[in-house]
Amino acid sequence: MAGNEHLFDVPLEVTVPQFRATVAKKLGVASFQVKLALGEVVVDGGERLQDRLGTAHELSVAMLSLPTVSSIAAGCKHCAVITPSGRAVCWGGSEDGMEAVQTPELKAGESFVKISAFGNTTAAITSSGHAVVWGDDQTWQISGIPKLPPGESFVEIAVGGWHVAAITSSGSAICWGDEARRIDQAVPKLEPGESFVKIAASNYHTMAITSSGGVVGWGYDMGDGRITGVPALSPDESFVMIAVGEDHTAAITSNGRAVCWGCDKHGQVSRAPKLMPGESFVQIAAGSYHTAAITSTGRAVAWGHDDRGQVSGVPELPFGESFVQIAADSNHTATITSSGRVICWGRDDCGQVSGLHGVSGAVQ
């Protein structure tokens, strides 16, 4: 084991290979990719599993077989994951940010389904559609959670340095936190019939993907193009995943391309590695000054600032195992593999890489 690489076992109820073997036979395809962060299954060629299975009932039955480690997130000095039982488990945390790893208790029968982290704050969505935030509340990230209208719930959430951004079941984007930056009033208005579907946040900017496949952003651009530098795509291409770093934005398009914009001081924008023929990007994450991604072959790649091994520390996996989910913040990267292992590398001064060993019952 080299550098700051640490491996942790997080057993899954059903492994990805088992799920692939079962459903691939039904689909009549040789293989397909699992994109856990997007909450969907995509067969080779980009066709959604839902399109192949046909009915909502069949889809729900198939999705029950997916591994239930549904989210992994990385904060400045901590990491968080949702376990098979729906618990949120956090590890790491600096002396002035330990609240970020102290997961709150939920009501009986409720579980966590999505999680996000940034700085010293962690946020999650529960199975009942509530938003729960813990950690730093200096700018009302916790106490400012808005009350939604009856029947509306939270479906996406992202923690920024001074605020929290979320998408509701109506497709609206809302923010709360640092009123000095007036982030709640900065959410752009969309065209009639258009809605927000994905969202990401950092210290000073928030980016979102809309139902039309476009990208909109708000906050402080600082003149480096982190918001305004959105590249033009071809007419048949759209954005499907987005992440934000300290001063750059990274995204994946429907054609499997990774596109980045903003500050490129450390190569976090321009130094994306060339992929093998037929290989594409399926997941992306952004640390403060580095970018990390997973490809369609299950490889993890990273580029940008490498002062703590957050780029060069990508480990080699055993034959047959692949990366399926990735997260990054500050100077470290966190992943989940197809066998359910959590693998982290990079800066480890607060146990954000190695600290899962000290979490009692973390894999249940």
ZIRA-V35801 format. One record per pair of residues at least 12 apart in sequence whose C-alpha atoms are under 8 Angstrom apart, sorted by the first residue. I is the first residue (numbers start at 1). J is the second residue. D is the distance in whole Angstrom. If there is no record, write none. Layout:
# ZIRA-V35801
{{I | J | D} {I | J | D}}
This chain:
# ZIRA-V35801
{{2 | 313 | 8} {2 | 315 | 8} {3 | 309 | 8} {3 | 313 | 7} {4 | 309 | 7} {4 | 313 | 7} {4 | 344 | 8} {4 | 345 | 5} {4 | 346 | 6} {4 | 347 | 7} {4 | 348 | 7} {4 | 353 | 8} {5 | 313 | 7} {5 | 314 | 8} {5 | 315 | 7} {5 | 343 | 7} {5 | 344 | 6} {5 | 345 | 5} {5 | 346 | 7} {5 | 353 | 8} {6 | 343 | 6} {6 | 344 | 6} {6 | 345 | 7} {6 | 353 | 7} {6 | 354 | 6} {7 | 341 | 7} {7 | 342 | 6} {7 | 343 | 5} {7 | 344 | 7} {8 | 341 | 5} {8 | 342 | 5} {8 | 343 | 6} {8 | 356 | 7} {8 | 357 | 8} {9 | 340 | 7} {9 | 341 | 5} {9 | 342 | 6} {9 | 363 | 8} {10 | 83 | 8} {10 | 340 | 5} {10 | 341 | 5} {10 | 342 | 6} {10 | 362 | 8} {10 | 363 | 5} {11 | 339 | 8} {11 | 340 | 6} {11 | 341 | 7} {11 | 363 | 7} {12 | 67 | 6} {12 | 68 | 7} {12 | 69 | 7} {12 | 84 | 6} {12 | 339 | 8} {12 | 340 | 6} {13 | 67 | 6} {13 | 68 | 7} {13 | 84 | 7} {14 | 65 | 6} {14 | 66 | 7} {14 | 67 | 5} {15 | 66 | 8} {15 | 67 | 6} {15 | 338 | 7} {15 | 339 | 6} {15 | 340 | 7} {16 | 34 | 8} {16 | 66 | 7} {16 | 67 | 7} {16 | 338 | 6} {16 | 339 | 7} {17 | 338 | 7} {19 | 65 | 6} {19 | 66 | 7} {20 | 32 | 7} {23 | 62 | 7} {27 | 52 | 7} {27 | 53 | 7} {29 | 43 | 8} {31 | 43 | 7} {31 | 44 | 7} {32 | 44 | 5} {33 | 296 | 7} {34 | 324 | 7} {35 | 282 | 7} {35 | 283 | 7} {35 | 324 | 7} {35 | 325 | 7} {36 | 70 | 6} {36 | 71 | 7} {36 | 324 | 7} {36 | 325 | 6} {37 | 70 | 7} {37 | 71 | 6} {37 | 283 | 8} {37 | 325 | 6} {38 | 241 | 8} {39 | 70 | 8} {46 | 254 | 8} {67 | 84 | 8} {68 | 83 | 7} {68 | 84 | 5} {68 | 85 | 8} {68 | 86 | 8} {69 | 81 | 7} {69 | 82 | 5} {69 | 83 | 5} {69 | 84 | 5} {69 | 340 | 8} {70 | 82 | 6} {70 | 83 | 8} {70 | 113 | 7} {70 | 114 | 7} {71 | 113 | 7} {71 | 114 | 6} {71 | 115 | 6} {71 | 325 | 8} {72 | 115 | 7} {72 | 116 | 8} {72 | 325 | 7} {72 | 326 | 7} {72 | 327 | 6} {72 | 334 | 7} {72 | 335 | 7} {72 | 336 | 8} {73 | 115 | 6} {73 | 116 | 5} {73 | 117 | 6} {73 | 326 | 8} {73 | 327 | 5} {73 | 328 | 7} {73 | 334 | 7} {74 | 116 | 7} {74 | 117 | 5} {74 | 118 | 7} {74 | 327 | 6} {74 | 328 | 5} {74 | 329 | 5} {74 | 332 | 8} {74 | 333 | 7} {74 | 334 | 7} {75 | 117 | 5} {75 | 118 | 4} {75 | 119 | 5} {75 | 120 | 6} {75 | 121 | 7} {75 | 122 | 7} {75 | 328 | 8} {75 | 329 | 5} {75 | 330 | 7} {76 | 118 | 6} {76 | 119 | 4} {76 | 120 | 6} {76 | 329 | 6} {76 | 330 | 5} {76 | 331 | 8} {77 | 92 | 6} {77 | 93 | 5} {77 | 94 | 6} {77 | 119 | 7} {77 | 120 | 7} {77 | 330 | 8} {77 | 348 | 8} {77 | 349 | 8} {77 | 350 | 6} {77 | 351 | 8} {77 | 352 | 5} {78 | 90 | 7} {78 | 91 | 6} {78 | 92 | 4} {78 | 93 | 5} {78 | 94 | 8} {78 | 100 | 8} {78 | 101 | 7} {78 | 120 | 8} {78 | 350 | 7} {78 | 351 | 7} {78 | 352 | 4} {78 | 353 | 8} {79 | 91 | 6} {79 | 92 | 7} {79 | 117 | 7} {79 | 334 | 8} {79 | 352 | 6} {79 | 353 | 8} {80 | 101 | 8} {80 | 115 | 7} {80 | 116 | 8} {80 | 117 | 7} {80 | 122 | 8} {81 | 115 | 7} {82 | 112 | 7} {82 | 113 | 7} {82 | 114 | 7} {82 | 115 | 7} {83 | 362 | 7} {83 | 363 | 6} {83 | 364 | 6} {84 | 363 | 7} {84 | 364 | 6} {85 | 111 | 8} {85 | 364 | 6} {86 | 111 | 5} {86 | 112 | 5} {86 | 113 | 7} {87 | 111 | 6} {87 | 112 | 6} {88 | 103 | 7} {88 | 112 | 6} {88 | 115 | 8} {89 | 101 | 8} {89 | 103 | 7} {89 | 359 | 8} {89 | 362 | 6} {90 | 102 | 7} {90 | 103 | 7} {90 | 356 | 8} {90 | 359 | 8} {91 | 351 | 7} {91 | 352 | 6} {91 | 355 | 5} {91 | 356 | 5} {91 | 358 | 8} {91 | 359 | 7} {92 | 350 | 5} {92 | 351 | 4} {92 | 352 | 4} {92 | 353 | 7} {92 | 354 | 8} {92 | 355 | 5} {92 | 356 | 8} {93 | 120 | 7} {93 | 350 | 6} {93 | 351 | 7} {93 | 352 | 7} {94 | 350 | 6} {97 | 120 | 5} {97 | 121 | 8} {97 | 135 | 7} {97 | 136 | 7} {98 | 120 | 8} {98 | 135 | 7} {99 | 120 | 8} {99 | 121 | 8} {99 | 134 | 7} {99 | 135 | 4} {99 | 136 | 7} {100 | 120 | 5} {100 | 121 | 5} {100 | 122 | 6} {100 | 134 | 6} {100 | 135 | 4} {100 | 136 | 7} {101 | 122 | 8} {101 | 135 | 7} {102 | 134 | 7} {102 | 135 | 8} {103 | 134 | 7} {104 | 134 | 7} {110 | 126 | 7} {110 | 127 | 6} {110 | 128 | 7} {111 | 126 | 5} {111 | 127 | 5} {112 | 124 | 7} {112 | 125 | 6} {112 | 126 | 4} {112 | 127 | 6} {113 | 125 | 6} {113 | 126 | 5} {113 | 127 | 6} {114 | 126 | 7} {114 | 156 | 8} {114 | 157 | 8} {115 | 157 | 7} {116 | 157 | 7} {116 | 158 | 5} {116 | 159 | 6} {117 | 158 | 7} {117 | 159 | 6} {117 | 160 | 8} {118 | 159 | 5} {118 | 160 | 6} {118 | 161 | 6} {118 | 202 | 7} {118 | 329 | 7} {119 | 160 | 8} {119 | 161 | 6} {120 | 135 | 6} {120 | 136 | 6} {121 | 133 | 7} {121 | 134 | 6} {121 | 135 | 4} {121 | 136 | 5} {121 | 137 | 8} {121 | 159 | 7} {122 | 134 | 5} {122 | 135 | 6} {122 | 159 | 7} {123 | 157 | 7} {123 | 158 | 7} {123 | 159 | 7} {124 | 157 | 7} {125 | 154 | 7} {125 | 155 | 7} {125 | 156 | 7} {125 | 157 | 7} {128 | 153 | 8} {129 | 153 | 5} {129 | 154 | 5} {129 | 155 | 7} {130 | 153 | 6} {130 | 154 | 6} {131 | 145 | 7} {131 | 154 | 6} {131 | 157 | 8} {139 | 162 | 6} {139 | 163 | 7} {139 | 177 | 5} {139 | 178 | 5} {139 | 179 | 8} {140 | 163 | 8} {140 | 176 | 7} {140 | 177 | 5} {140 | 178 | 7} {141 | 162 | 7} {141 | 163 | 5} {141 | 164 | 6} {141 | 176 | 6} {141 | 177 | 5} {141 | 178 | 8} {142 | 177 | 8} {144 | 176 | 6} {144 | 177 | 6} {145 | 176 | 7} {146 | 176 | 7} {152 | 168 | 7} {152 | 169 | 6} {152 | 170 | 7} {153 | 168 | 5} {153 | 169 | 5} {154 | 166 | 7} {154 | 167 | 6} {154 | 168 | 4} {154 | 169 | 6} {155 | 167 | 6} {155 | 168 | 5} {155 | 169 | 6} {156 | 168 | 7} {156 | 197 | 8} {156 | 198 | 7} {156 | 199 | 7} {157 | 199 | 7} {157 | 200 | 8} {158 | 199 | 6} {158 | 200 | 5} {158 | 201 | 6} {159 | 200 | 8} {159 | 201 | 6} {159 | 202 | 7} {160 | 200 | 8} {160 | 201 | 5} {160 | 202 | 4} {160 | 203 | 5} {160 | 204 | 8} {160 | 205 | 8} {160 | 206 | 8} {161 | 201 | 8} {161 | 202 | 6} {161 | 203 | 4} {161 | 204 | 7} {162 | 177 | 6} {162 | 178 | 6} {162 | 203 | 6} {162 | 204 | 8} {163 | 175 | 7} {163 | 176 | 6} {163 | 177 | 4} {163 | 178 | 6} {163 | 183 | 8} {163 | 203 | 8} {164 | 176 | 6} {164 | 177 | 6} {164 | 201 | 7} {165 | 199 | 7} {165 | 200 | 7} {165 | 201 | 7} {165 | 206 | 8} {166 | 199 | 7} {167 | 196 | 7} {167 | 197 | 7} {167 | 198 | 7} {167 | 199 | 7} {170 | 195 | 8} {171 | 195 | 5} {171 | 196 | 5} {171 | 197 | 7} {172 | 195 | 6} {172 | 196 | 6} {173 | 187 | 7} {173 | 196 | 6} {174 | 187 | 7} {175 | 187 | 8} {181 | 219 | 8} {183 | 218 | 8} {183 | 219 | 7} {186 | 218 | 6} {186 | 219 | 7} {187 | 217 | 8} {187 | 218 | 6} {188 | 216 | 8} {188 | 217 | 8} {188 | 218 | 7} {194 | 210 | 7} {194 | 211 | 6} {194 | 212 | 7} {195 | 210 | 6} {195 | 211 | 5} {196 | 208 | 7} {196 | 209 | 6} {196 | 210 | 4} {196 | 211 | 6} {197 | 209 | 6} {197 | 210 | 5} {197 | 211 | 6} {198 | 210 | 7} {198 | 241 | 7} {198 | 242 | 7} {199 | 242 | 7} {199 | 243 | 8} {200 | 242 | 7} {200 | 243 | 5} {200 | 244 | 6} {201 | 243 | 8} {201 | 244 | 6} {202 | 244 | 6} {202 | 245 | 6} {202 | 246 | 6} {203 | 246 | 6} {204 | 219 | 6} {204 | 220 | 5} {204 | 221 | 8} {204 | 246 | 8} {205 | 217 | 7} {205 | 218 | 6} {205 | 219 | 4} {205 | 220 | 6} {205 | 221 | 7} {205 | 226 | 8} {205 | 227 | 7} {206 | 218 | 5} {206 | 219 | 6} {206 | 244 | 8} {207 | 227 | 7} {207 | 242 | 7} {207 | 243 | 8} {207 | 244 | 7} {207 | 249 | 8} {208 | 242 | 7} {209 | 239 | 7} {209 | 240 | 7} {209 | 241 | 7} {209 | 242 | 7} {212 | 238 | 8} {213 | 238 | 5} {213 | 239 | 5} {213 | 240 | 7} {214 | 238 | 6} {214 | 239 | 6} {215 | 230 | 7} {215 | 239 | 7} {224 | 247 | 8} {224 | 262 | 5} {224 | 263 | 5} {225 | 248 | 8} {225 | 261 | 7} {225 | 262 | 5} {225 | 263 | 7} {226 | 247 | 6} {226 | 248 | 5} {226 | 249 | 6} {226 | 261 | 6} {226 | 262 | 4} {226 | 263 | 7} {227 | 249 | 8} {227 | 262 | 7} {229 | 261 | 6} {229 | 262 | 6} {230 | 261 | 7} {231 | 259 | 8} {231 | 261 | 8} {237 | 253 | 7} {237 | 254 | 6} {237 | 255 | 6} {238 | 253 | 5} {238 | 254 | 5} {238 | 255 | 8} {239 | 251 | 7} {239 | 252 | 6} {239 | 253 | 4} {239 | 254 | 6} {240 | 252 | 6} {240 | 253 | 5} {240 | 254 | 6} {241 | 253 | 7} {241 | 283 | 7} {241 | 284 | 7} {242 | 284 | 7} {242 | 285 | 8} {243 | 284 | 7} {243 | 285 | 5} {243 | 286 | 6} {244 | 285 | 7} {244 | 286 | 5} {244 | 287 | 8} {245 | 286 | 5} {245 | 287 | 5} {245 | 288 | 5} {245 | 289 | 6} {245 | 290 | 8} {245 | 291 | 8} {245 | 329 | 7} {246 | 287 | 7} {246 | 288 | 5} {246 | 289 | 6} {247 | 262 | 6} {247 | 263 | 6} {247 | 288 | 7} {247 | 289 | 7} {248 | 260 | 7} {248 | 261 | 6} {248 | 262 | 4} {248 | 263 | 5} {248 | 264 | 8} {248 | 268 | 8} {248 | 269 | 7} {248 | 289 | 8} {249 | 261 | 5} {249 | 262 | 6} {249 | 286 | 8} {250 | 269 | 8} {250 | 284 | 7} {250 | 285 | 7} {250 | 286 | 7} {250 | 291 | 7} {251 | 284 | 7} {252 | 281 | 7} {252 | 282 | 7} {252 | 283 | 7} {252 | 284 | 7} {255 | 280 | 8} {256 | 280 | 5} {256 | 281 | 5} {256 | 282 | 6} {257 | 280 | 6} {257 | 281 | 6} {258 | 272 | 8} {258 | 281 | 6} {258 | 284 | 8} {266 | 289 | 7} {266 | 290 | 7} {266 | 304 | 5} {266 | 305 | 5} {267 | 290 | 8} {267 | 303 | 7} {267 | 304 | 5} {267 | 305 | 7} {268 | 289 | 6} {268 | 290 | 5} {268 | 291 | 6} {268 | 303 | 6} {268 | 304 | 4} {268 | 305 | 7} {269 | 291 | 8} {269 | 304 | 7} {271 | 303 | 6} {271 | 304 | 7} {272 | 302 | 7} {272 | 303 | 6} {273 | 301 | 7} {273 | 302 | 8} {273 | 303 | 7} {279 | 295 | 7} {279 | 296 | 6} {279 | 297 | 7} {280 | 295 | 5} {280 | 296 | 5} {280 | 297 | 8} {281 | 293 | 7} {281 | 294 | 6} {281 | 295 | 4} {281 | 296 | 6} {282 | 294 | 6} {282 | 295 | 5} {282 | 296 | 6} {283 | 295 | 7} {283 | 325 | 7} {283 | 326 | 7} {284 | 326 | 7} {284 | 327 | 8} {285 | 326 | 6} {285 | 327 | 5} {285 | 328 | 6} {286 | 327 | 7} {286 | 328 | 5} {286 | 329 | 6} {287 | 328 | 5} {287 | 329 | 4} {287 | 330 | 5} {287 | 331 | 6} {287 | 332 | 7} {287 | 333 | 8} {288 | 329 | 6} {288 | 330 | 4} {288 | 331 | 7} {289 | 304 | 6} {289 | 305 | 5} {289 | 330 | 7} {289 | 331 | 8} {290 | 302 | 7} {290 | 303 | 6} {290 | 304 | 4} {290 | 305 | 5} {290 | 306 | 7} {290 | 310 | 8} {290 | 311 | 7} {290 | 331 | 8} {291 | 303 | 5} {291 | 304 | 6} {291 | 328 | 8} {292 | 311 | 8} {292 | 326 | 7} {292 | 327 | 8} {292 | 328 | 7} {292 | 333 | 8} {293 | 326 | 7} {294 | 323 | 7} {294 | 324 | 7} {294 | 325 | 7} {294 | 326 | 7} {297 | 322 | 8} {298 | 321 | 8} {298 | 322 | 4} {298 | 323 | 5} {298 | 324 | 7} {299 | 322 | 6} {299 | 323 | 6} {300 | 314 | 7} {300 | 323 | 6} {301 | 314 | 7} {302 | 314 | 8} {306 | 331 | 8} {307 | 331 | 8} {308 | 331 | 6} {308 | 332 | 7} {308 | 346 | 5} {308 | 347 | 5} {309 | 331 | 8} {309 | 332 | 8} {309 | 345 | 7} {309 | 346 | 5} {309 | 347 | 7} {310 | 331 | 6} {310 | 332 | 5} {310 | 333 | 6} {310 | 345 | 6} {310 | 346 | 4} {310 | 347 | 7} {311 | 346 | 8} {313 | 345 | 6} {313 | 346 | 7} {314 | 345 | 7} {321 | 337 | 7} {321 | 338 | 6} {321 | 339 | 6} {322 | 337 | 5} {322 | 338 | 5} {322 | 339 | 8} {323 | 335 | 7} {323 | 336 | 6} {323 | 337 | 4} {323 | 338 | 6} {324 | 336 | 6} {324 | 337 | 5} {324 | 338 | 6} {325 | 337 | 7} {331 | 346 | 6} {331 | 347 | 5} {332 | 344 | 7} {332 | 345 | 6} {332 | 346 | 4} {332 | 347 | 5} {332 | 348 | 8} {332 | 352 | 8} {332 | 353 | 7} {333 | 345 | 6} {333 | 346 | 6} {334 | 353 | 8}}
